[in-house]
């Protein structure tokens, strides 16, 4: 994509209550920056919203931006966390990048944010 897609949000319907939202993106793709080969995996997002919740259609288009981008697993997982935290200011959030086996090695990267710190 030629421009970055904004992650849209909507008002939390119960801002006075802590509740958890879990989102799974099982068809995540990016590109290995060393080999140029495609990387496949699942991105799992779990968060306790603050005043805003993530709008799923915009999240889908945001994730598609990585399809042709050369980026390491560790960087993409942390980038997604940073972008989502900036968009919705959650109370807590965890992003897990669970990447498919490549060359006999499986990688899972977990990045977390705690707004109370």
N, CA, C and O atoms as a Tinker XYZ file with bonds, in Angstrom:
   468  protein
     1  N      0.836000   -1.186000    0.000000    73     2
     2  CA     0.000000    0.000000    0.000000    64     1     3
     3  C      0.874000    1.240000    0.000000    63     2     4     5
     4  O      1.946000    1.267000    0.604000    81     3
     5  N      0.408000    2.236000   -0.670000    73     3     6
     6  CA     1.217000    3.429000   -0.810000    64     5     7
     7  C      1.124000    4.353000    0.398000    63     6     8     9
     8  O      2.023000    5.163000    0.625000    81     7
     9  N      0.053000    4.246000    1.174000    73     7    10
    10  CA    -0.064000    5.092000    2.352000    64     9    11
    11  C     -0.447000    4.231000    3.543000    63    10    12    13
    12  O     -1.024000    3.154000    3.391000    81    11
    13  N     -0.117000    4.720000    4.729000    73    11    14
    14  CA    -0.465000    3.969000    5.925000    64    13    15
    15  C     -1.954000    4.057000    6.201000    63    14    16    17
    16  O     -2.568000    5.111000    6.041000    81    15
    17  N     -2.517000    2.954000    6.611000    73    15    18
    18  CA    -3.923000    2.891000    6.957000    64    17    19
    19  C     -4.073000    3.201000    8.436000    63    18    20    21
    20  O     -3.389000    2.611000    9.273000    81    19
    21  N     -4.965000    4.125000    8.759000    73    19    22
    22  CA    -5.202000    4.484000   10.152000    64    21    23
    23  C     -6.016000    3.400000   10.843000    63    22    24    25
    24  O     -6.925000    2.813000   10.254000    81    23
    25  N     -5.679000    3.145000   12.091000    73    23    26
    26  CA    -6.463000    2.227000   12.904000    64    25    27
    27  C     -7.588000    3.040000   13.529000    63    26    28    29
    28  O     -7.351000    3.939000   14.336000    81    27
    29  N     -8.807000    2.713000   13.146000    73    27    30
    30  CA    -9.958000    3.443000   13.667000    64    29    31
    31  C    -10.410000    2.838000   14.989000    63    30    32    33
    32  O    -10.145000    1.671000   15.280000    81    31
    33  N    -11.097000    3.654000   15.781000    73    31    34
    34  CA   -11.610000    3.213000   17.072000    64    33    35
    35  C    -13.056000    3.674000   17.224000    63    34    36    37
    36  O    -13.558000    4.467000   16.427000    81    35
    37  N    -13.706000    3.171000   18.245000    73    35    38
    38  CA   -15.048000    3.616000   18.583000    64    37    39
    39  C    -15.148000    3.678000   20.111000    63    38    40    41
    40  O    -14.346000    3.052000   20.803000    81    39
    41  N    -16.112000    4.418000   20.640000    73    39    42
    42  CA   -16.209000    4.565000   22.094000    64    41    43
    43  C    -16.468000    3.231000   22.793000    63    42    44    45
    44  O    -17.288000    2.428000   22.345000    81    43
    45  N    -15.766000    3.014000   23.881000    73    43    46
    46  CA   -15.967000    1.841000   24.720000    64    45    47
    47  C    -17.390000    1.914000   25.290000    63    46    48    49
    48  O    -17.741000    2.904000   25.932000    81    47
    49  N    -18.217000    0.877000   25.065000    73    47    50
    50  CA   -19.587000    0.935000   25.565000    64    49    51
    51  C    -19.700000    0.803000   27.086000    63    50    52    53
    52  O    -20.737000    1.142000   27.656000    81    51
    53  N    -18.649000    0.317000   27.750000    73    51    54
    54  CA   -18.645000    0.171000   29.209000    64    53    55
    55  C    -17.316000    0.635000   29.787000    63    54    56    57
    56  O    -16.575000   -0.178000   30.338000    81    55
    57  N    -16.994000    1.923000   29.676000    73    55    58
    58  CA   -15.684000    2.409000   30.116000    64    57    59
    59  C    -15.428000    2.272000   31.618000    63    58    60    61
    60  O    -14.275000    2.316000   32.047000    81    59
    61  N    -16.461000    2.110000   32.409000    73    59    62
    62  CA   -16.279000    1.965000   33.847000    64    61    63
    63  C    -15.967000    0.550000   34.295000    63    62    64    65
    64  O    -15.747000    0.311000   35.482000    81    63
    65  N    -15.944000   -0.393000   33.360000    73    63    66
    66  CA   -15.722000   -1.800000   33.696000    64    65    67
    67  C    -14.506000   -2.324000   32.950000    63    66    68    69
    68  O    -14.317000   -2.030000   31.769000    81    67
    69  N    -13.688000   -3.096000   33.639000    73    67    70
    70  CA   -12.603000   -3.809000   32.971000    64    69    71
    71  C    -13.175000   -5.057000   32.305000    63    70    72    73
    72  O    -13.774000   -5.896000   32.978000    81    71
    73  N    -13.000000   -5.185000   31.018000    73    71    74
    74  CA   -13.339000   -6.404000   30.303000    64    73    75
    75  C    -12.287000   -6.610000   29.230000    63    74    76    77
    76  O    -11.659000   -5.656000   28.771000    81    75
    77  N    -12.101000   -7.855000   28.837000    73    75    78
    78  CA   -11.031000   -8.205000   27.910000    64    77    79
    79  C    -11.587000   -8.491000   26.525000    63    78    80    81
    80  O    -12.618000   -9.147000   26.378000    81    79
    81  N    -10.893000   -7.992000   25.519000    73    79    82
    82  CA   -11.221000   -8.246000   24.122000    64    81    83
    83  C    -10.058000   -9.035000   23.523000    63    82    84    85
    84  O     -8.897000   -8.649000   23.665000    81    83
    85  N    -10.375000  -10.137000   22.857000    73    83    86
    86  CA    -9.348000  -10.965000   22.208000    64    85    87
    87  C     -9.633000  -10.993000   20.710000    63    86    88    89
    88  O    -10.750000  -11.290000   20.285000    81    87
    89  N     -8.614000  -10.681000   19.919000    73    87    90
    90  CA    -8.718000  -10.636000   18.464000    64    89    91
    91  C     -7.643000  -11.554000   17.890000    63    90    92    93
    92  O     -6.490000  -11.524000   18.321000    81    91
    93  N     -8.031000  -12.361000   16.921000    73    91    94
    94  CA    -7.075000  -13.244000   16.261000    64    93    95
    95  C     -7.007000  -12.897000   14.779000    63    94    96    97
    96  O     -8.034000  -12.742000   14.118000    81    95
    97  N     -5.798000  -12.777000   14.273000    73    95    98
    98  CA    -5.555000  -12.527000   12.848000    64    97    99
    99  C     -4.737000  -13.714000   12.327000    63    98   100   101
   100  O     -3.511000  -13.632000   12.249000    81    99
   101  N     -5.414000  -14.824000   11.969000    73    99   102
   102  CA    -4.697000  -16.062000   11.652000    64   101   103
   103  C     -4.033000  -16.120000   10.288000    63   102   104   105
   104  O     -3.339000  -17.091000    9.987000    81   103
   105  N     -4.228000  -15.106000    9.455000    73   103   106
   106  CA    -3.651000  -15.134000    8.108000    64   105   107
   107  C     -2.623000  -14.023000    7.911000    63   106   108   109
   108  O     -2.505000  -13.476000    6.814000    81   107
   109  N     -1.882000  -13.687000    8.961000    73   107   110
   110  CA    -0.900000  -12.607000    8.878000    64   109   111
   111  C      0.257000  -13.010000    7.974000    63   110   112   113
   112  O      0.753000  -14.134000    8.046000    81   111
   113  N      0.680000  -12.082000    7.124000    73   111   114
   114  CA     1.855000  -12.303000    6.280000    64   113   115
   115  C      2.726000  -11.061000    6.253000    63   114   116   117
   116  O      2.241000   -9.930000    6.295000    81   115
   117  N      4.015000  -11.303000    6.182000    73   115   118
   118  CA     5.004000  -10.251000    5.968000    64   117   119
   119  C      6.129000  -10.884000    5.159000    63   118   120   121
   120  O      5.968000  -11.983000    4.627000    81   119
   121  N      7.255000  -10.205000    5.063000    73   119   122
   122  CA     8.372000  -10.699000    4.257000    64   121   123
   123  C      9.635000  -10.699000    5.107000    63   122   124   125
   124  O      9.892000   -9.751000    5.849000    81   123
   125  N     10.414000  -11.755000    4.997000    73   123   126
   126  CA    11.700000  -11.812000    5.692000    64   125   127
   127  C     12.638000  -10.778000    5.070000    63   126   128   129
   128  O     12.860000  -10.803000    3.860000    81   127
   129  N     13.194000   -9.868000    5.877000    73   127   130
   130  CA    14.075000   -8.847000    5.311000    64   129   131
   131  C     15.428000   -9.392000    4.836000    63   130   132   133
   132  O     16.132000   -8.724000    4.080000    81   131
   133  N     15.790000  -10.595000    5.275000    73   131   134
   134  CA    17.064000  -11.190000    4.861000    64   133   135
   135  C     16.937000  -11.945000    3.542000    63   134   136   137
   136  O     17.804000  -11.839000    2.674000    81   135
   137  N     15.852000  -12.708000    3.392000    73   135   138
   138  CA    15.722000  -13.584000    2.227000    64   137   139
   139  C     14.705000  -13.089000    1.201000    63   138   140   141
   140  O     14.752000  -13.493000    0.039000    81   139
   141  N     13.794000  -12.223000    1.617000    73   139   142
   142  CA    12.725000  -11.782000    0.736000    64   141   143
   143  C     11.604000  -12.794000    0.597000    63   142   144   145
   144  O     10.672000  -12.591000   -0.182000    81   143
   145  N     11.690000  -13.892000    1.354000    73   143   146
   146  CA    10.654000  -14.916000    1.311000    64   145   147
   147  C      9.487000  -14.524000    2.212000    63   146   148   149
   148  O      9.672000  -13.784000    3.178000    81   147
   149  N      8.296000  -15.012000    1.906000    73   147   150
   150  CA     7.139000  -14.659000    2.735000    64   149   151
   151  C      7.193000  -15.335000    4.102000    63   150   152   153
   152  O      7.639000  -16.475000    4.232000    81   151
   153  N      6.735000  -14.618000    5.103000    73   151   154
   154  CA     6.569000  -15.158000    6.456000    64   153   155
   155  C      5.072000  -15.232000    6.729000    63   154   156   157
   156  O      4.314000  -14.340000    6.348000    81   155
   157  N      4.662000  -16.295000    7.385000    73   155   158
   158  CA     3.263000  -16.507000    7.709000    64   157   159
   159  C      3.125000  -16.697000    9.208000    63   158   160   161
   160  O      4.019000  -17.238000    9.858000    81   159
   161  N      2.014000  -16.256000    9.748000    73   159   162
   162  CA     1.789000  -16.456000   11.165000    64   161   163
   163  C      0.425000  -15.980000   11.590000    63   162   164   165
   164  O     -0.411000  -15.587000   10.776000    81   163
   165  N      0.228000  -16.028000   12.887000    73   163   166
   166  CA    -1.005000  -15.546000   13.493000    64   165   167
   167  C     -0.642000  -14.437000   14.465000    63   166   168   169
   168  O      0.285000  -14.576000   15.263000    81   167
   169  N     -1.367000  -13.350000   14.394000    73   167   170
   170  CA    -1.221000  -12.268000   15.357000    64   169   171
   171  C     -2.426000  -12.340000   16.288000    63   170   172   173
   172  O     -3.571000  -12.306000   15.839000    81   171
   173  N     -2.155000  -12.440000   17.596000    73   171   174
   174  CA    -3.222000  -12.457000   18.596000    64   173   175
   175  C     -3.108000  -11.209000   19.456000    63   174   176   177
   176  O     -2.043000  -10.900000   19.990000    81   175
   177  N     -4.204000  -10.509000   19.579000    73   175   178
   178  CA    -4.262000   -9.261000   20.338000    64   177   179
   179  C     -5.256000   -9.449000   21.473000    63   178   180   181
   180  O     -6.400000   -9.842000   21.244000    81   179
   181  N     -4.827000   -9.175000   22.673000    73   179   182
   182  CA    -5.709000   -9.219000   23.837000    64   181   183
   183  C     -5.557000   -7.896000   24.555000    63   182   184   185
   184  O     -4.439000   -7.467000   24.843000    81   183
   185  N     -6.688000   -7.237000   24.852000    73   183   186
   186  CA    -6.576000   -5.957000   25.538000    64   185   187
   187  C     -7.780000   -5.655000   26.410000    63   186   188   189
   188  O     -8.879000   -6.167000   26.195000    81   187
   189  N     -7.542000   -4.814000   27.394000    73   187   190
   190  CA    -8.586000   -4.243000   28.231000    64   189   191
   191  C     -8.703000   -2.792000   27.777000    63   190   192   193
   192  O     -7.783000   -2.002000   27.986000    81   191
   193  N     -9.831000   -2.433000   27.155000    73   191   194
   194  CA    -9.932000   -1.082000   26.602000    64   193   195
   195  C    -10.038000   -0.008000   27.672000    63   194   196   197
   196  O    -10.513000   -0.238000   28.784000    81   195
   197  N     -9.573000    1.177000   27.286000    73   195   198
   198  CA    -9.790000    2.361000   28.092000    64   197   199
   199  C    -11.073000    3.009000   27.587000    63   198   200   201
   200  O    -12.156000    2.438000   27.717000    81   199
   201  N    -10.951000    4.193000   27.015000    73   199   202
   202  CA   -12.120000    4.896000   26.487000    64   201   203
   203  C    -12.483000    4.489000   25.062000    63   202   204   205
   204  O    -13.580000    4.798000   24.595000    81   203
   205  N    -11.571000    3.793000   24.356000    73   203   206
   206  CA   -11.785000    3.466000   22.938000    64   205   207
   207  C    -11.544000    1.974000   22.695000    63   206   208   209
   208  O    -10.730000    1.345000   23.371000    81   207
   209  N    -12.266000    1.422000   21.720000    73   207   210
   210  CA   -12.075000    0.045000   21.262000    64   209   211
   211  C    -11.612000    0.083000   19.803000    63   210   212   213
   212  O    -11.880000    1.045000   19.084000    81   211
   213  N    -10.925000   -0.960000   19.380000    73   211   214
   214  CA   -10.399000   -1.048000   18.022000    64   213   215
   215  C    -11.510000   -1.480000   17.063000    63   214   216   217
   216  O    -12.234000   -2.438000   17.333000    81   215
   217  N    -11.635000   -0.776000   15.957000    73   215   218
   218  CA   -12.603000   -1.116000   14.911000    64   217   219
   219  C    -11.950000   -2.167000   14.004000    63   218   220   221
   220  O    -10.853000   -1.955000   13.489000    81   219
   221  N    -12.627000   -3.286000   13.818000    73   219   222
   222  CA   -11.999000   -4.456000   13.194000    64   221   223
   223  C    -11.714000   -4.319000   11.702000    63   222   224   225
   224  O    -10.699000   -4.837000   11.235000    81   223
   225  N    -12.557000   -3.650000   10.946000    73   223   226
   226  CA   -12.286000   -3.512000    9.512000    64   225   227
   227  C    -10.998000   -2.718000    9.283000    63   226   228   229
   228  O    -10.181000   -3.086000    8.439000    81   227
   229  N    -10.822000   -1.646000   10.026000    73   227   230
   230  CA    -9.594000   -0.865000    9.868000    64   229   231
   231  C     -8.378000   -1.674000   10.331000    63   230   232   233
   232  O     -7.290000   -1.530000    9.773000    81   231
   233  N     -8.559000   -2.523000   11.350000    73   231   234
   234  CA    -7.461000   -3.385000   11.807000    64   233   235
   235  C     -7.064000   -4.356000   10.692000    63   234   236   237
   236  O     -5.879000   -4.606000   10.473000    81   235
   237  N     -8.046000   -4.893000   10.001000    73   235   238
   238  CA    -7.756000   -5.813000    8.895000    64   237   239
   239  C     -6.897000   -5.122000    7.834000    63   238   240   241
   240  O     -5.895000   -5.677000    7.385000    81   239
   241  N     -7.292000   -3.911000    7.434000    73   239   242
   242  CA    -6.527000   -3.196000    6.416000    64   241   243
   243  C     -5.151000   -2.771000    6.933000    63   242   244   245
   244  O     -4.186000   -2.724000    6.170000    81   243
   245  N     -5.066000   -2.468000    8.208000    73   243   246
   246  CA    -3.760000   -2.169000    8.821000    64   245   247
   247  C     -2.837000   -3.393000    8.702000    63   246   248   249
   248  O     -1.675000   -3.264000    8.314000    81   247
   249  N     -3.358000   -4.566000    9.035000    73   247   250
   250  CA    -2.539000   -5.791000    8.989000    64   249   251
   251  C     -2.076000   -6.105000    7.562000    63   250   252   253
   252  O     -0.960000   -6.585000    7.362000    81   251
   253  N     -2.928000   -5.835000    6.580000    73   251   254
   254  CA    -2.574000   -6.103000    5.185000    64   253   255
   255  C     -1.353000   -5.289000    4.759000    63   254   256   257
   256  O     -0.619000   -5.707000    3.863000    81   255
   257  N     -1.126000   -4.147000    5.380000    73   255   258
   258  CA     0.039000   -3.306000    5.039000    64   257   259
   259  C      1.367000   -4.040000    5.175000    63   258   260   261
   260  O      2.338000   -3.694000    4.503000    81   259
   261  N      1.417000   -5.057000    6.044000    73   259   262
   262  CA     2.665000   -5.778000    6.280000    64   261   263
   263  C      2.940000   -6.851000    5.229000    63   262   264   265
   264  O      4.033000   -7.415000    5.197000    81   263
   265  N      1.974000   -7.135000    4.379000    73   263   266
   266  CA     2.066000   -8.248000    3.431000    64   265   267
   267  C      3.331000   -8.212000    2.576000    63   266   268   269
   268  O      3.931000   -9.258000    2.329000    81   267
   269  N      3.746000   -7.038000    2.123000    73   267   270
   270  CA     4.927000   -6.929000    1.267000    64   269   271
   271  C      6.078000   -6.193000    1.939000    63   270   272   273
   272  O      7.013000   -5.749000    1.273000    81   271
   273  N      6.009000   -6.068000    3.244000    73   271   274
   274  CA     7.024000   -5.314000    3.987000    64   273   275
   275  C      8.059000   -6.256000    4.589000    63   274   276   277
   276  O      7.707000   -7.228000    5.258000    81   275
   277  N      9.325000   -5.971000    4.352000    73   275   278
   278  CA    10.412000   -6.732000    4.955000    64   277   279
   279  C     10.616000   -6.299000    6.395000    63   278   280   281
   280  O     11.031000   -5.170000    6.655000    81   279
   281  N     10.321000   -7.205000    7.344000    73   279   282
   282  CA    10.407000   -6.860000    8.758000    64   281   283
   283  C     10.590000   -8.138000    9.579000    63   282   284   285
   284  O      9.952000   -9.155000    9.309000    81   283
   285  N     11.463000   -8.075000   10.577000    73   283   286
   286  CA    11.695000   -9.226000   11.448000    64   285   287
   287  C     10.496000   -9.454000   12.366000    63   286   288   289
   288  O      9.741000   -8.524000   12.651000    81   287
   289  N     10.323000  -10.693000   12.827000    73   287   290
   290  CA     9.211000  -11.060000   13.712000    64   289   291
   291  C      9.142000  -10.149000   14.943000    63   290   292   293
   292  O      8.076000   -9.663000   15.320000    81   291
   293  N     10.298000   -9.937000   15.550000    73   291   294
   294  CA    10.350000   -9.140000   16.784000    64   293   295
   295  C      9.906000   -7.702000   16.519000    63   294   296   297
   296  O      9.192000   -7.103000   17.323000    81   295
   297  N     10.333000   -7.167000   15.398000    73   295   298
   298  CA     9.989000   -5.780000   15.059000    64   297   299
   299  C      8.513000   -5.633000   14.730000    63   298   300   301
   300  O      7.877000   -4.672000   15.161000    81   299
   301  N      7.962000   -6.572000   13.971000    73   299   302
   302  CA     6.558000   -6.441000   13.580000    64   301   303
   303  C      5.637000   -6.584000   14.789000    63   302   304   305
   304  O      4.651000   -5.856000   14.897000    81   303
   305  N      5.940000   -7.499000   15.689000    73   303   306
   306  CA     5.101000   -7.691000   16.874000    64   305   307
   307  C      5.101000   -6.428000   17.728000    63   306   308   309
   308  O      4.046000   -5.990000   18.187000    81   307
   309  N      6.271000   -5.844000   17.942000    73   307   310
   310  CA     6.363000   -4.616000   18.736000    64   309   311
   311  C      5.762000   -3.417000   18.011000    63   310   312   313
   312  O      5.190000   -2.536000   18.652000    81   311
   313  N      5.882000   -3.370000   16.684000    73   311   314
   314  CA     5.282000   -2.277000   15.912000    64   313   315
   315  C      3.763000   -2.304000   16.012000    63   314   316   317
   316  O      3.123000   -1.266000   16.181000    81   315
   317  N      3.198000   -3.490000   15.905000    73   315   318
   318  CA     1.748000   -3.624000   16.029000    64   317   319
   319  C      1.296000   -3.171000   17.410000    63   318   320   321
   320  O      0.318000   -2.433000   17.531000    81   319
   321  N      1.997000   -3.606000   18.450000    73   319   322
   322  CA     1.649000   -3.171000   19.812000    64   321   323
   323  C      1.717000   -1.655000   19.919000    63   322   324   325
   324  O      0.773000   -1.032000   20.404000    81   323
   325  N      2.807000   -1.054000   19.480000    73   323   326
   326  CA     2.965000    0.410000   19.564000    64   325   327
   327  C      1.847000    1.140000   18.829000    63   326   328   329
   328  O      1.292000    2.109000   19.347000    81   327
   329  N      1.515000    0.681000   17.626000    73   327   330
   330  CA     0.485000    1.349000   16.828000    64   329   331
   331  C     -0.894000    1.213000   17.457000    63   330   332   333
   332  O     -1.674000    2.166000   17.464000    81   331
   333  N     -1.194000    0.031000   17.987000    73   331   334
   334  CA    -2.500000   -0.171000   18.609000    64   333   335
   335  C     -2.643000    0.615000   19.909000    63   334   336   337
   336  O     -3.699000    1.186000   20.179000    81   335
   337  N     -1.582000    0.645000   20.711000    73   335   338
   338  CA    -1.615000    1.434000   21.946000    64   337   339
   339  C     -1.817000    2.908000   21.617000    63   338   340   341
   340  O     -2.606000    3.585000   22.276000    81   339
   341  N     -1.117000    3.410000   20.610000    73   339   342
   342  CA    -1.269000    4.807000   20.216000    64   341   343
   343  C     -2.692000    5.095000   19.738000    63   342   344   345
   344  O     -3.222000    6.180000   19.980000    81   343
   345  N     -3.307000    4.130000   19.065000    73   343   346
   346  CA    -4.640000    4.343000   18.508000    64   345   347
   347  C     -5.741000    4.335000   19.554000    63   346   348   349
   348  O     -6.668000    5.142000   19.482000    81   347
   349  N     -5.651000    3.424000   20.536000    73   347   350
   350  CA    -6.798000    3.257000   21.436000    64   349   351
   351  C     -6.511000    3.457000   22.913000    63   350   352   353
   352  O     -7.440000    3.422000   23.720000    81   351
   353  N     -5.259000    3.666000   23.295000    73   351   354
   354  CA    -4.886000    3.907000   24.688000    64   353   355
   355  C     -5.554000    2.911000   25.646000    63   354   356   357
   356  O     -6.328000    3.317000   26.513000    81   355
   357  N     -5.263000    1.620000   25.496000    73   355   358
   358  CA    -5.893000    0.614000   26.355000    64   357   359
   359  C     -5.350000    0.660000   27.776000    63   358   360   361
   360  O     -4.308000    1.264000   28.034000    81   359
   361  N     -6.050000    0.030000   28.679000    73   359   362
   362  CA    -5.523000   -0.118000   30.040000    64   361   363
   363  C     -4.369000   -1.114000   30.043000    63   362   364   365
   364  O     -3.344000   -0.905000   30.692000    81   363
   365  N     -4.560000   -2.203000   29.301000    73   363   366
   366  CA    -3.525000   -3.226000   29.137000    64   365   367
   367  C     -3.668000   -3.829000   27.751000    63   366   368   369
   368  O     -4.765000   -3.875000   27.194000    81   367
   369  N     -2.549000   -4.292000   27.195000    73   367   370
   370  CA    -2.607000   -4.955000   25.886000    64   369   371
   371  C     -1.427000   -5.904000   25.738000    63   370   372   373
   372  O     -0.315000   -5.611000   26.176000    81   371
   373  N     -1.688000   -7.040000   25.116000    73   371   374
   374  CA    -0.642000   -7.992000   24.752000    64   373   375
   375  C     -0.834000   -8.363000   23.287000    63   374   376   377
   376  O     -1.947000   -8.648000   22.845000    81   375
   377  N      0.266000   -8.354000   22.542000    73   375   378
   378  CA     0.262000   -8.797000   21.147000    64   377   379
   379  C      1.210000   -9.984000   21.051000    63   378   380   381
   380  O      2.369000   -9.903000   21.459000    81   379
   381  N      0.707000  -11.081000   20.510000    73   379   382
   382  CA     1.512000  -12.285000   20.305000    64   381   383
   383  C      1.646000  -12.513000   18.810000    63   382   384   385
   384  O      0.648000  -12.606000   18.094000    81   383
   385  N      2.882000  -12.604000   18.344000    73   383   386
   386  CA     3.168000  -12.998000   16.968000    64   385   387
   387  C      3.582000  -14.457000   16.988000    63   386   388   389
   388  O      4.680000  -14.788000   17.434000    81   387
   389  N      2.714000  -15.326000   16.511000    73   387   390
   390  CA     2.945000  -16.772000   16.520000    64   389   391
   391  C      3.213000  -17.178000   15.071000    63   390   392   393
   392  O      2.286000  -17.391000   14.290000    81   391
   393  N      4.481000  -17.280000   14.734000    73   391   394
   394  CA     4.884000  -17.449000   13.342000    64   393   395
   395  C      5.082000  -18.913000   12.972000    63   394   396   397
   396  O      5.492000  -19.729000   13.797000    81   395
   397  N      4.784000  -19.226000   11.722000    73   395   398
   398  CA     4.876000  -20.598000   11.226000    64   397   399
   399  C      6.326000  -21.077000   11.212000    63   398   400   401
   400  O      7.267000  -20.285000   11.158000    81   399
   401  N      6.470000  -22.394000   11.262000    73   399   402
   402  CA     7.797000  -23.010000   11.232000    64   401   403
   403  C      8.487000  -22.654000    9.926000    63   402   404   405
   404  O      7.898000  -22.737000    8.849000    81   403
   405  N      9.767000  -22.249000   10.046000    73   403   406
   406  CA    10.583000  -21.991000    8.858000    64   405   407
   407  C     11.965000  -22.533000    9.146000    63   406   408   409
   408  O     12.584000  -22.161000   10.143000    81   407
   409  N     12.454000  -23.407000    8.289000    73   407   410
   410  CA    13.777000  -23.990000    8.475000    64   409   411
   411  C     13.891000  -24.810000    9.746000    63   410   412   413
   412  O     14.971000  -24.913000   10.328000    81   411
   413  N     12.776000  -25.396000   10.181000    73   411   414
   414  CA    12.784000  -26.232000   11.380000    64   413   415
   415  C     12.719000  -25.442000   12.678000    63   414   416   417
   416  O     12.877000  -26.018000   13.755000    81   415
   417  N     12.489000  -24.126000   12.600000    73   415   418
   418  CA    12.449000  -23.287000   13.806000    64   417   419
   419  C     11.109000  -22.566000   13.872000    63   418   420   421
   420  O     10.656000  -21.970000   12.895000    81   419
   421  N     10.486000  -22.633000   15.044000    73   419   422
   422  CA     9.229000  -21.919000   15.293000    64   421   423
   423  C      9.515000  -20.770000   16.237000    63   422   424   425
   424  O     10.259000  -20.913000   17.207000    81   423
   425  N      8.910000  -19.619000   15.941000    73   423   426
   426  CA     9.131000  -18.432000   16.764000    64   425   427
   427  C      7.794000  -17.864000   17.218000    63   426   428   429
   428  O      6.857000  -17.731000   16.432000    81   427
   429  N      7.726000  -17.531000   18.513000    73   427   430
   430  CA     6.578000  -16.839000   19.091000    64   429   431
   431  C      7.123000  -15.626000   19.830000    63   430   432   433
   432  O      7.974000  -15.759000   20.709000    81   431
   433  N      6.632000  -14.443000   19.473000    73   431   434
   434  CA     7.074000  -13.193000   20.094000    64   433   435
   435  C      5.883000  -12.593000   20.828000    63   434   436   437
   436  O      4.799000  -12.466000   20.259000    81   435
   437  N      6.083000  -12.220000   22.106000    73   435   438
   438  CA     5.029000  -11.609000   22.918000    64   437   439
   439  C      5.500000  -10.243000   23.386000    63   438   440   441
   440  O      6.573000  -10.104000   23.974000    81   439
   441  N      4.673000   -9.229000   23.111000    73   439   442
   442  CA     4.967000   -7.856000   23.550000    64   441   443
   443  C      3.772000   -7.365000   24.350000    63   442   444   445
   444  O      2.627000   -7.568000   23.946000    81   443
   445  N      4.034000   -6.714000   25.492000    73   443   446
   446  CA     2.957000   -6.288000   26.374000    64   445   447
   447  C      3.069000   -4.817000   26.754000    63   446   448   449
   448  O      4.150000   -4.228000   26.783000    81   447
   449  N      1.914000   -4.260000   27.041000    73   447   450
   450  CA     1.800000   -2.860000   27.501000    64   449   451
   451  C      0.884000   -2.853000   28.717000    63   450   452   453
   452  O     -0.162000   -3.502000   28.727000    81   451
   453  N      1.294000   -2.107000   29.742000    73   451   454
   454  CA     0.467000   -1.928000   30.939000    64   453   455
   455  C      0.364000   -0.436000   31.191000    63   454   456   457
   456  O      1.331000    0.200000   31.610000    81   455
   457  N     -0.809000    0.120000   30.933000    73   455   458
   458  CA    -1.016000    1.561000   31.079000    64   457   459
   459  C     -0.943000    2.064000   32.491000    63   458   460   461
   460  O     -0.879000    3.275000   32.703000    81   459
   461  N     -0.951000    1.164000   33.491000    73   459   462
   462  CA    -0.883000    1.619000   34.885000    64   461   463
   463  C      0.543000    1.899000   35.344000    63   462   464   465
   464  O      0.761000    2.412000   36.442000    81   463
   465  N      1.508000    1.559000   34.501000    73   463   466
   466  CA     2.914000    1.796000   34.887000    64   465   467
   467  C      3.380000    3.152000   34.503000    63   466   468
   468  O      4.532000    3.504000   34.756000    81   467
